[in-house]
Amino acid sequence: MNDSTRQPVSVERLIRDIAARFAEADLSYGHGTDNATDEAAWLVFAALGLSHDDVPAVYGKDVAVHQLEEVLAMAERRIRDRKPLAYLVNQAWFAGLEFYVDERVLVPRSPIAEMIQRQFAPWVAASNVRHAVDLGTGSGCIAIALAHAFPDARVDAVDISTDALAVAAINIEKHDLGDRVTTIRSDFFDELGDKKYDLIVSNPPYVDLDDLRAMPDEFRHEPCLGLAAGDEGLDAVHRILIHASRFLTDNGILVCEVGNSQAALERAYPDVAFVWLDFEHGGAGVFLLTKQDLVAFEA
């Protein structure tokens, strides 16, 4: 950036220059953005505490020299360490909500957010959702988004990782939902007793062995526990399918993401009537099953 480190530059110019650096460094994205320009804008806005409410005015502001050095140092870390930006700024977004994240949890990015914002219409009546569970909650993003979408519901945020549950607790407090969202340490359903839910939602580990080996460096900063799911990526979803019906109310539904393991799942269960959900804003590999579907499968 030549003399940019010694004199103020505008926010817009700083974003352009960092984006050029990112493009030249051939970074991998997918943790909140999908291109160098958006990644650079996120870094600058987060590092400087800028608001998106008045973008034209903000872009014209000058960045002070001491702030400039801080932002450039963060950009250099992004390039050098190949660490997801979400971890560098401890910030991620999901379903229009802001979350704290660090390397104890995956960076939120599930297309399930779109279904939550739609209140899973037409599959459930929002007024009937009183109890929901997020299996493999990680940062707590799905559980917290569910609580926002269904204000009369109580939500259990389940994870086997105590580290992940500690991050989820930070976000539950951040969103002031301690009275309605409860963290539970459990290996999926193991510690849930006789609970019944109107909604079971899960973004479990589903990365198969080949995809795991081929992951860009950025994804290797995430906890493997939240990604790896055996040779075909189905280890977690097998367990969910076997037990889910016992924990659903009569009109309850299971919504589960399996990503690139969709084809393997369909091969493994050729007689199961998976409903594969469509998304307006991108994403695939998310299925829906009713309790009746699951009971039929178990029979």
N, C-alpha and C positions, 0 to 999 in steps of 0.2 A: 504493500500500500504506500510505499515510498514515504513522502513527507506527511501522510495522513496521521501518523502517530505523533506528530509534533504540533499540529494545529487542529482546531475544531473542524469537523465535517458534519454535513447534514445526516439525519437518520436515513434518508433515502439513499444517499451516496454510500453510507456505511453498509447498508443491506446489500447494495449492488456489488460492492467490493468483496464482501464476505461470500456472497453467492458465487462469485467468480472463483474464489479460492476453493470453495466446496466442490464446484464442478470440476476444477482441475485435479482435485484430490481423488475424484472418482469414489465418493462416499456411497454407502448403501443407506436407503431410507426405509420407511415403513413403521416408524415409531411415533407417528403423529403428523408426518408430512410425507410427500412422495417426490419432492424435487428440491434442488439447491436453493432456489429463491425463497420458497416458503420456509425452509429450514433456517435460512439466514434471518428472515424477518422474525421468526419465532425467537431465535437467540437474542436478537437486538431488543425486541420488545420486553422479553422476560428479564434480561440482564439489567435493563435500564428502568424497569418498572413502568413501562409506557402503557397507555390505554388504547384499545382498539375503537373506542367510541367516537374519536375524532381523527381518523386516520390522515386525511389530507393535511391538517394542521401539524400533526405529529411528524409527518415525513419531512416537513420543512424545517424542523427544529435542529439547532446545532447540538452536537455531542461534545461535552467538555473533554479536555485532554485526558484528565485522570479517569474519566468514565470510558473513554476510547480505549485506553490501555487495558482496562479490565475486560471489555468486550472482546478485544483482539486476542487476549490470552485465553479466553474461553473458546473462541473459534479455533485457536491452535490446538487446544486439548481435544476438541471434537475431531480434528483431522489426525492428530498424532495417535490418540488412544482408540479411535473408532468406537467411542462410547456413545450410546444414544443420547441425544440432546436432552431428552426428558430427565435423565439421571443427572446431567450437569446443572440443570436449572431446578431440579426437584419439582417438576410440574408436568401434568398431563391433563388431557381433556377427554371426557366421555359423556355422551348423551347431553352435551351442552353444559356440563358441570366440570369444575376444576378439581383436581386431585393432587395430593402429595404423593410422589413416588421416589423410590431409590432402588438400589440393586437387590433388595430383598424380595422384590415382586416384579412380575412382568409389566411392561408398559401397556396400559389399556389401549385396545384398538379393535375390539370385536364389533362386527356389524349388528350384533344383538342390540346395541344401543338404539338402533332405528326402531326395532320392534318394541322396545321398552317405551320409547317416546310415543308410539302408537297405542300403548296399553294392550298390546297383543291382540288388537281387534283384527278380525272378527272372532277370534278363537275363544276369548273369554269376555265376560261382562265385567267391566272394571269394578262395579259396585259389589261384586261377589268375591273379589280378591281380598281376603283377610289375613292369610298366612302365605308367605313365600320363602323360598330358600335359594341361596346362591352357593352352589357346590364348587369349591376351588376358588374362593373369593379373591385371593391375592390382595390387591390394594383396597378391596371393598367396593370397587366402582360399580359393579352390577348390582350388588345389594343396596347400595345407597341410591342408585338411579331408580331401582324398583320402589324404594320408599318414597322418593319424590313423585313417581308416576302414580302410585297407589297410596294416597295419604292416610287411608284408614287401615292399612295393612301393617302387620309386624313381619320383620324380615330377619331370617337367620343367615349369617355370613360364615360359611363353613370352610375350613382349610386345615390340612394336616400340619402345615408349617407355622410354628410359633412366631418366626420372623415375619411371615406374611401377615399374620393376625395382628402383630404390633403395628404394622403400617395401616392395616384396615382400621384399627382403633384410632389412629391419628386422623384419618379421614372421616370417621363417624363423628368424632368430636368437632372437626372442622365444619361439618354440615349440621351440627347440633341435632343429631338423630339418635343419641344415646338411649332415649326412651322407646325407640321402635326398632333399632337394628342391633342385633346381639351377635357377638362373635362366638363361635363354637369350634374348639379343636377336635376334629374328627377326620378320619380317613373316609371321605364321602359319607355314606349313610351310617357308618359303624356306631357312632355315639348319639344318634338321633332318637333312639328309643321308639316310642309309638307315635311320634309327631305325624301330623297330616298337613299337607300343603295344597293350596289351590294352584300354585305355580312352583315348579322346580326348574330353575335356570342354571345352566352350567356352560362354562368355557373351560373344559378340562384340558389336561395335556393330550395332544393328538398328533405330534410330529413323529413321523416314522423314521426309521434308522437312516435311510438314504437322504431324506431332507435334512436330518440333523447333521449329517456329515457335510452337507453342501451349504450350510448356513453361512451368510456373510459374517464378518467379524463382529459387527454391531450386535447381532443376536446372541453372541457368545457371552455377552455381559449379563444376560438375563439368567435367572435361576433355572438350571436344567430340570429341576423337579417340576416346573410349570410347563415344560415343553415335551420332554421325551415320553413316548408311550409305546415302546416296543417296536418290533420289526415292521409292523403294518400300521402303527399309530392308533391301535384300537384297545390297548390294555385298559385305559380308564373308562372308555365308553361301554365296553363289555360289562363292567361292574355296575355302571349306572343303569343300563338296560335291564339287567337281571333283577335289580332291587327297587326300581323307581315306583312301580305300581303300588307297593305296600305303603308308600309315603304320600300318595296322592289322594285328594278327596275325589268323590265320584265324578265331578265335572272338571277335575284338574288336568293340567297339561304339563308335559315335559318339553323344554326347549333346550337343545344342546348343539354346540358347535364342534365340528370335526374337521373343518378346513379341507386341506388336500387329501385327507383320508376318507373322503366321501365315497369314492369308488370302491375302496377296500371294505367299507362298512356295508355297502349294497351287495357286494359279493358274499360277505359273511352272513347276511340276513336277507336272502332273496325273497322270503315270504312276508317280510315286515313292510307295512304300508307307510313308509317314511313320507312325510310332507316336507319337501325341501322349499325353504322360504326364499322369496325374491326380495331384493333390496334396491331402492331407488338410488342410493348413494354409494353403491359398490359393495362387494362382499358376496360370499357364497359359502356352501358347506355347513349350513345350519338347518337342522331338522326339527320337526315338531311331531309329537305323538300324544294322543289322549290316553287317559287311564284305560279305556276300553281297548285301544290298540295294544297297549302293553300287556294287559291281561291275556289277550288273544295270543300274543307272542309267547308268553310264558307257558300257556297251555300246550 
